[in-house]
Amino acid sequence: MGRRRRGWLVRVVGACALCLVVESAKAETSSVKDTTLLSARASLSHYDLGPNGTTAQLTALGRFAREHAGQGEGDEAKFLQAAVASDLWFIAETTGDAQLKAAIAGSLGVEESALSSHLAQALRESAHGVYKQAAEQALAALQASSAGAERSAEDTRSDTLLLRNTLQLMTGEAPLTQLAQLGQDPCAAGSCSPGYADLDARGRRALARLELVSAADRRLLIAAKQGDPLAEALAPTLAGLREKLKSVRVQLTSRLGAELAASAPELDVPLPAFDAVFVMRGMDVFQLQLPAAQLGDGGVSRTPAEQSAFPAKPLVTLQDAVPYARPIDELVSQAKQLRNGAAQWTVGVAVTPGTPTLLWARVLVSLVKAGATRTFVVARNAQDGLVTAPVHLVQTGYADPVPNTELKLRVRLGGYTVKLPSVTQDIPRYQDATGYHFDQEGLKRALSGRKLRTAAVSYMGDVAVEQLVWALFCVPPLGQPVELIIQ
């Protein structure tokens, strides 16, 4: 085997099999006189997915390999058959082309159900000599794509899987949470580049995932333009994926700052996609504009590019001093304008410590009156990130009956009362050198490990709002909102 032919084989390092063939065709050696192999090399510079296209070459390569077993040309034909067939299999899997998959199986003489394992074995058998690195890379790509898994390699298969899997996450339940689980935090080392510094860890990981997808998409476009036959064959499918990805706007989460009420230990609950988030600070109600990101032709765009926790101007400043949880007319009016007639409207409410609990309750009631269909209490975690607890408001002073739930948690000035079907437990405040404190550790112990389906939380009107928020986040996940009793 000539030096030039050896070169094109060892340069593969995970690229598609056709990238080998193009180089091979340029480096024909005098030792190869059989027109079958020469013709196969030349024709494989483009994948023809028709009935008599590239799959027919697989049959010819297999026959040539058997006729030249033990010879260098036979080894080349065997490797090319396995590598090209694995590319075609990936195209069939990605595009859902059942006819192509059947044609591949027919050309190789195997059952469709055994096609992946047959290709894997053929690549293992070719993983020796100058074909070793290329065959092992092709095998790794085949195994990853068979499982729908992603690899860190920057090749056509890995980049395609990255786009496809990300679209599934972005259009599924809780896209922010799903994206964040697969993204790496670019600020983990302590320093943040512009565009990341105002986000919490979950928001940063999700944004980093989108940046990764954008880079993969650019590589796929370049690969198709440069003649990568796998990227060319996938181009129509990738164009469809690209347009769907560009149509999805992903809501991110900000660092809310230490001034907001804190939550109990963070529960791993997917974040909702909010339509609006409101923050209370004293008598002022602000609308927090959560950042969002979207893929586009020029990369990932963020709106807004950077932001602080609070806007400069409040949406509403409360003026009256009504002594009960009546809706605030001005806030109801403003919220209806924001809702703009939407049938479904998901809102969150955060609050700073020291804000009167009654005003917090009035804001919640106002948003429900304005048409909120899902309501979440918002708090910060230890990393100043955003966490949420779903609530359903029960106004027992009006027509709403007191709900019959498995857990009834009462937050009193003197501590907590926990009522469960078999036990009632009072958890009083404790005193130390700095004064009286709620026994938060005691409440966590009382509720830890409980498997509950329903829960209700009530409170005395003089309880500090931060204590009530903290207690709400101690309730274990229910799969449905906590009944928040507004009296």
N, C-alpha and C positions, 0 to 999 in steps of 0.2 A: 504494500500500500504506500503510495507516494506521500511525501511530506505535506504537500498542499491539501490532499484529501484528508490526511490525519488532522490537519488544522481545523477544517470546518466541523469536524466531529467534536473535538474537545472544547470548541468555543460555545457549545449550546447552552449550558448552564441554565436549564429550565425553560428555554424558549420553546416555541412549538416545533414540531418535527419538520414542517415545511421550510423553516429557516435553515435547517441543515441542507435540505435538498437543493435549494437555490445555490448555495455555495458549492455543493457537490457537482451540480451541472456545469459550473464554471471551471471545475478542476478535474475534468475527465482525464483518466489515466489510460495509457496504452494497454494496461493489463485487462481492461474491461472491453471486450469485443462483442459481447452479446447485446443485441439491440433492445432486448426486453428491459434490462436494467437501465440502459441509457435513456430509453423512452420514458420509463417510470420517473427517473430523476427529473427530466425536463418537464413532464406533465404535472408534477406535483408542486409546481410553483404557485398553483391556484387550486383551491378545493372546488371541484365540480360536484355539486350535490345531486345531480340528476341520476336517473337509473343506470346509465352507462358511463358514469363519470368516475370519480375517484374510487368508489367502492369496487369498480371493475379492476382498477390497478391493484387493489389488495389481493385479488385472486391471482393475478399475474405474478406479483411479488412472492406470494406463498409458493406457487409452483416453481419459480426460479430458485427460491431458497432450498427447496427439497432436491432439485436437480443439481445444485451446487453445494450440497451439504459438506461441511468441513473445509470449504474454500473461503477466502476473504470476501468474494463477491456474494456468496451465499449468506454469510453472516450479515453483510450490509443489507441485503434484501429482507432478511428476517427481522432485523432491527427496524427498518423503515416500515415494514408492514405493521408491526406492533405499535410504533410511535404514531404513525398516521391514523391507524384505526382508533387509537385512544383519543386523538383529536376529534375525529368524526363522531365517536361516541359522546364526547363532551358537547359537541354541537347538537346532537340529537337530544341529549338530556336537557340542555339549556333552552332549546327552542320547542321541545315537545314534539319532535318530528318522529313519529312512530315508524313511518316508512323507511326513513334513513337508518334507524336502528335495526330494522328487519333486514335491510340490504347489507349492513355491516356483518350481522350474524351469518347471513347466507354466504357472503364472500369468504368468511373464515371457517364455515362449516361447523358452527356451534349453535346451541340453543340461545335465544335472546336472554333467558334468565341467567345463563352462565357467562354472558359476554364480558362483564367487568372482571370476574375472576380469571377468565381465559386471557384477557389482555394483560392483567397483572403478572400472570405466570410467564407469558411471552416476553415481557420486559425484563423480568428477573433472569430469564435464560440469556438475554442479550447483554446483560450487565457485566461485560468483561472486556478486556483490552481497551481499544480506543472508544468503544461504545459505552463503557462502564458509567462515566459521569452523566452522559446524556440519558441513558436508560434509567438510571436511578432517579434523576430529576423528573423524567416523564412518569415513572412509577409513583413517586411521591405526589405529583399533581393528580394522577388518576385516583389514588386512594383518598386524597382530600376531597376531590370533587364528587366521588362516590358517596361520601358521607355528608356532602354539603358544607364541609368545614372550610375555614379560611386559613391561608398560610401567610407568613410574613414575606414570601417571595413576591417580587414585582414582575409578574409575567401575565400573559393574557388570561389564562385560566383563573389565577388568583384574583386579578382585578375584576373579572366578570362576576365571580362569586361575591366579591365585596359589594359591588353595585346591587346585585340581586338580593342578597341578604339584607342590606341596609334598607332597600325599598320595603321589604316585608316588615321590618321593624318600624319604619316611619309611618306605615299605613295600618299598623296593628294597634293593640291596646297599649296605652301609656308609652308613646314613642320616646319621650325624653328619658324615661327610666331605662328602656330597652337599649337605646343608643349609648347611654352612659355606662352600662354594664360592659360594653365591648370597647369603649374608648379609653385611652390613656390620658392621665391628667398632665397637661404640659407644664403645670406650675408645681408639680410634686417636689421639685428640687428647691423651691423657695422663691424663684423669680418668675414673673409673668410677663409675657409679651403683650403689646397692645391688642385689645379685643378680648382678652381673657381676665384681666385683673378685677373687673367688677362682677364676675360670675362666681357662683359657688362651685364646689367640686363637681357636683353632678352636671351643672351647666357646662363647665369646662371640658369634661370628658365627652359630652355629647357633641359639642362644637368641634373638638379634635377629631372625632369620628367622621364628621361631615367633611373636614379638611382632607382627611385620608381618602375619602370617596372621591373628592374633587381631583386629587392628584392621580388616582387610579383611572378616572375617566379621561384625563389628559393623555395618559400613557396609552390607553386603548385607541384613542383617535390617532395618535402619532404612529402606533404600530400598524394600523390599517393603511395609513398613507404610505408607509415604508414597505408595504408588500407582505406583511405577516398574514399568511393565508388563513390562519385561525381567526384573527381579528377581522379580516375581510369577510369571512363567511358569517361571523356573528354580528356584523355591522347593523343590519336591519333590526335585529332583536335588541342590540345595545342602544340603538336610537330610541326605541320605544321605552326602554328602561330609563334612559336619560331624561326624556320628556316627563315621565311620571315622577321621577325624583325632583325635577325642577318645579313641579306643581305643588309640592308639599312644603309647608312652612312649619318649622319645628320651634315650639316655644322653649326658651331656655330659662334658667333661674338665676336671680341675682344674689349677691352677698347682701343680706338685709341690714347688717350692722348690729352692734351690741346694744343699741337703744331699744330694740324690740323685745317683747316678752319671749322668754325662752320656753322650750318644750321639755317634756320628760325625755329620757333616753330615746334616741331616734328609732322609730320602727321602720322596717324595710317595706314601706307601702308605696306603690307606684303613684307618682304625682299626676293629678288631673290636668287636662288642657284647659286653662282658665280663659274665660271671655273677659273678665275684669277682676282686678285685685285692689282692695281698698285698705289703706293704712290709717289708723287713728292715732293722733298725737294730741293729747289734751282735748280741746274743743274742736280741733281741726280734723277734717276727713280728706285724705289725699287719695288720688287714684294712682297706683303704681303701674307704670308702663313696663311690663315684663319684656325683656329682650327676646328676639326671635332670630332664627337663621334660616337661610334658604340657598339651595344650590342654584347656580346660574352659569351662563356661558363663560363668564369671567372668573369663576371660582365661587366661594362662599360669601354671601353678603349678610351683614348683621343690621338689625334695626331695633333700637338705636345703636349706634356704634359703641358708645360708652354712656353710662348713667350712674347717678348716685341713688341712694335708697329712696329719697324723698324728692318729689318735684318741687319747684320753687314756690308754687302757689297752690293752696288747698282747693279742693273741689267745692267744699261746703264748710262753713264755720258755724257751729251750733250756737244758737242764740237763746232759745227758751230754756226753762228750768222745770219741765214737766216731771212730776215725781213718780211716774210709772212708764213702762216700756211702750210708749205710743210711737208710731212711725213719725219720722221727721219729713214733713211735706216737701221741703226744698230738696232733700236728698232723694226722695222717691221720684220727684220730677227729673232730676239730673240722671238718675239711674235708668229711668225709662228711655231717656234720649240715648244713653249708651247702649241699651239693649236693642233699640231700633226695631222692635217688633219680632225679634228672634223667638222661635218656639222653645228652644233650649238655651238656657243662659246659666253658665257655671261661674260662680263668684267665690272669692276668698276674702277674708277679713283678718288683718293683722292689727296689733295694738301695742302701744308703748306702756310700760309700767307707770302707774300713777293716774292713768286715764280712768275716770269714774266707770265702774262696772255697768251702771244703769245706761250710760251713753253708748257703751259697747253693745249692750242688748238692743238699744233703740236702732243702732245702725243695722244690725242683723235683721231686725223686724222690718225695717224700711226696705232692705234689698229684696226680701221675700215678697213684700207688697208690690215692689216694682217688677216682679216677674222672675226672680231667681228660681231656677228649677233644681239646682244643686248648690249647696252652701258648704264652705269649708272654713274652719278656723285655721289661720296661718300663724306659724311661730318660727323661731330660728333654732337651729341646732348648735352644737358646740363649735362647729366650723363657720358659724354665721350663715349657714345655708337655709333654704326654705323647706319646711316640712308642713304637712297638712293633716287635719283630722276632719272627716265629714260629719256634719251635724244636721239634724232635722229639728226645727224649732217647734216647741209645743207651748202654746200660750194658755196656761191653765186658768188665767183670770178671765178668759173669754169663753169660747165654745169648745176648746180642745179638752178632752178627758185626760186624766193622768194615765200615762201608758203603763201597762203591766209587763215589766221586763225582768230578765234573770238577775241583772245587777242594777241596784239603785245606789248611786253615789251622791252623797250630800256634802257640799263644801260649806262648813260653818266657820264662824269667827273663832270658835274654840278647837277646830280641827276637822277631821273627816268622819263620816259615818258610812260604812260599807254594808249594804244589805244584799245577801245572797239567799237562795232558796232555803238553805239549811242553817244559816248563821247570820247574826248581825254583829258587827264589830265597830266599836268607837276607837278612833285613833286620835288622841288629844294632842294639842300642841305641847312642845316641851320648852323648858327654860334653860338658858345658859347665861354666861356672863354678859352677853350682848343683848339679851331679851328673850321674848317668846318667838318660837318658830314652828311652822307647820312640819309635821313629821313626814317628809316626802319619802324617805327610805321605808318607813313603816307602810305607807300606801303602796309603794312598789311591791313590797313583800306580800301584802294582802292580795294583790291582783296578779302577781307573777304566775305564769303557767296556766291561768284559767282559760278554759275553752268555753267561750260564751257566744251566744247568738244575738242577744239583745242587751242593751244597757241604756240607762237614763242617768243624766247628771243634773242635779239641781243645786241651788246656792242661796245663801243669804245675801241680801242686797248690799251689805257693807263689806263683803269679802273683796279683797284687792283683786283686780282683774287678772294680774299675772299669776296669782295662785289658782284661779279658776281655769285659766288656759293650761297651766302646768298639769292640773288634775285631769283635764280632758285627754291629754296625751298619755296618761297612764292607763287608760282603758285599752285592753287588748284589742287587736283587729277583729272586727265582727263580720266583715263582708257586707255591712250596711251601715248607714249613719247612726251616730249616737243621738238619742233623744235628749235634746237640750231644753230643759224646762225653764221658760221665761215666766216669772210670776209677777 
